[in-house]
Amino acid sequence: MAAFITRYCSIRQLTLKEAGSTLFTEPSLSLDDFSEQAFKHLGVQYPKFYKMDRTSRLGILSVEVLLRNIASDTFAPASVAVVVSNAHASLDTDRR
């Protein structure tokens, strides 16, 4: 089975992008405030979001961007994967 990247998003410097197009940016906010505002901007309804750590919040935002507007039967569940990376591994979590 061949692997293909069909969609991608990035969150860098308090800017959320999908395939290079900016969806949300607020460079004057803290990371915590940015993630909350981006969450509201996307209209996601998931109350546990506010109890998550920073890394999990960014992961949820990424998945919401990538899976919106895609029918659930488009791909077999076993053929979908998400790759998450950052420059500092779990440094934020380790510090906390």
N, C-alpha and C positions, 0 to 999 in steps of 0.2 A: 504494500500500500504506500503510495507516494504522499509526502507531506507538503502542504502548501500553506503559505501565509496569505490569508484572504483579507484580513483586516488588521489594523494596528492603531494603537493610540499611545500617547506619551504625556507624562506630567513632569514638566521641568520649569523651574523658576516661576512657580505659582501660575502656570498656564497649562490648561488641559486641551490637548489637541487630538483630533482623529484624522489619520492619514494626512497630517501636515496642516489641516485647517483648524484654526482656533475655535474652540467651543465655549471656553470660559477662561477669563484671566482676571486677576485681582492682585497685582504685584505689591500693593501696600498692606496686605493682610499677613498675619502669621500663618504658618502651615495648618494649624488646627482650624483657624477661622476660614481659611481658603477651602479646606476639605468640606466643611459644613456648608459654606455658600455654594460650592460646586454641586454638592449633594442636592440642595434645594433647587438650584438652577436646572438640574436634570429632571427634577420632579419625581425622584425615587421615593417610594413608600416602604421604608424598612427601619422601624424604630430602634433596633439594636445597633444601628450604625453609630450612634452617639456613645456607646459603651466600648467601642473597638479601639485598638491602638492605632497609631498613625499609619503603619504599614498596611494593616488590614483595611483601613478606610480608603487608602489609595488603590488597593486591589479591587475593592467593591466599585469605586468610581470607574476604574478601567473596564471591568466586566460589564457594567451598565452601559457604557459607551459602545462597547463592542457587540453586545447582544441586542441592543435596541433595534427595532425595525427589521428583525430577522425572525421568520416564522420558526417555531420550535421544531418543526419536522423537516427543516432544510438540511440538517446534518444529523447523522447518527450520533448519539451521545458519546460513544467510544471514539469517535473521530475528531472530537473537539478538545483542544488543549489551550491553555493560557501560559505564556512564559512571562514571568515578572523578573525584572532585574533592576539593580541600583548600584551606585558607585561605592556604597559603604556597607554592603551586606546588611546585617542587623544592628548596626552601630546605635541607632536611635533606641531600639529595644534594650540593647546591652547597657546603655547609659542609664536608662530608667530602672 
